[in-house]
Amino acid sequence: MKHRTLPLLGLILLLALVIGCENSGEATSTTLRLNLASERFRTSRSLLPTAEELTIASVRITGTGPKGQTIDVQSTDQVVEIGNLTIGTWTLHAVGSNSSGVALVSGNLTTLLSSVTNEATLQLTELVGEGSLSIQFSWDPDQVASDVRLEAQLFDQNGTTVALNVGTLNTTEGTVTLAKTLPAGSYFLKVQLYSQNVLVSGATHALRILDGVTSSGSTELVIGDLSTAYTIMVVNNTMLPIEGIITASPAEAKAGDEVTLSYTPNNLPEGVNVDSLQIDWYCEGILVQEANADFTSFPLAGVHRYDVIVNHERLGSLGSSTILLDMPR
């Protein structure tokens, strides 16, 4: 066989069940032919796995059939043939893993193997296993009161709330780490920092969890900083995770100006357009606008963090982008 590394997402297994006949009478066994094909994932964020971790390198196929016959095959080939299978109903299970052996996605199929049923399709649609989230948030302790607190909310890709406890804050250094074990999948994390019961900063993140992998990173929560830094943060989203940029008009706003922020995705796959995306705007962790690629406001003086959370109905598409808008006094 000629070995090839499988590409990635939407992994589809095309199973052509080729029936053989004996000269002496009706056949009782046949050959199972598996054609393997997939798309490819790429990513570049610390809270998202690496491209290698998201690339399926091998597939294990197991199954049971008539008369207690079983199969167990692992292959990196695009085409796999398994001979002498008993004709009848087969239940098949496939798991795709990356080059480190981490299971990524699985699928199941029950099909009749016979002289008239010689083709079937098995799709890998279920993410496998559980991994960990570990992200540190930091802030300037000299800019908050002793009652400083951090509130955090975690949602899965469908918007369902996932329980997440905030650990004890290190108020001396201005840090806290959020950690949790989660089922594999895409998630949206929102945090807000309060001092004297007033919201002083916030942030949002899209993240992807893989089986046995820790998605880690760190984020600084800016509190009214008047630096001239103008930062754009781009987050992939799986489909691929959606990437995009935020631009501001005018680019150098004056105090009291109306400012329009525009979000533009830059890695949409074929068949997906901007109109099919859910684009929500957050300012310092507060939802300020839903389902629109543009947001217009009259920002107050200071640095304001705007986050865009982008989602599509396809699995793993959740992504985010960030801009720090510096408004002069």
C-alpha positions, 0 to 999 in steps of 0.5 A: 500500500502507498502510505499518506498522512490523512488531511483533517476536519470533516473526516469522511470514510467512504466504505465500498463493500465489494462483493465476491462470488464463488464458481460453485454457488452463492458467496458467503464472504466478501472484501471490505474496501475503505476509502479515507478522505478529510479536510485539514485544520490549522490554528495559531492561538495558545488557547487553541491546539497546534495544527499537528495536534488537530491533524488526523494521522491515523484511523482505527476501524473496529467492527462486529458482524455475523457469526461473531466475526470481528475486525480491528484495523489501524491504518494511515493509508487512504485505501484499506481493504479487509477480505473474507468478511461474512455477508450480513449486518455489520456494526462499524466504529472508527476513531481518528487520532493525531500523530501523538495518538490522541483521539480526535473524532469518531463515528459509527455505522450499521450496514448490511453487506450483501450482493445488492448493498455494496456501498455505504458511508461512515462519517466522523462527527463526534469529538472524543475524550476530555482535556483541560483549560488553564488560563491566567488573568492578571491586572495592576493591583495598584488600580483596584481596591481590596474587594477586587473580584473576578467573575467568569462564565463558560459556554459551549458552542451551543451557548449552554452554560458550563459550570466554572469556579473562580479560584482564590485571587492573588490580590497582592500580585493581581493574578488568578488562574481558571482551570477545569477539565472539559469534554472535547469541543469548542467553548467561549469564556467571558470574564469581568473584573470588579473593584468596589462593585464597579466593572473595571475590565473584562475579556472574552476568549474562544478555546478548543479542548482536545482529549488529554491536552491542556489549552493554556494561556494568559491575558492581561486585563487593562484598567483604563490604561492610556497607552498609545498601543493599538492592538488587534488580536485574531483567533482561529475558529474550527471549522477552522476556527474563524479568523478575522480583523477589526478596523476602526474608522476614523483610524485616529479618532479625536475626543468626542468622535463617533467611531465605527468598528468593522469586523472582517473574517479572513479565512472562511472556507468555500461555501461559507459567507459573512451572512451565515455568521453570528457576530456579537460585539462585547465592550469590556466583557459586556454584550453591546450588539448582536448579529452585525459586522459593524458597531458604532459608538461614541467612546469615552476617553481612555483605552477600551477593549472590544471583543468580537465573538463569531460563530457558525453552525458547523462544528468547531467554528467558534472564534474571537477577535479583539481591538484596544481602542485608544480615545484621547482626552 
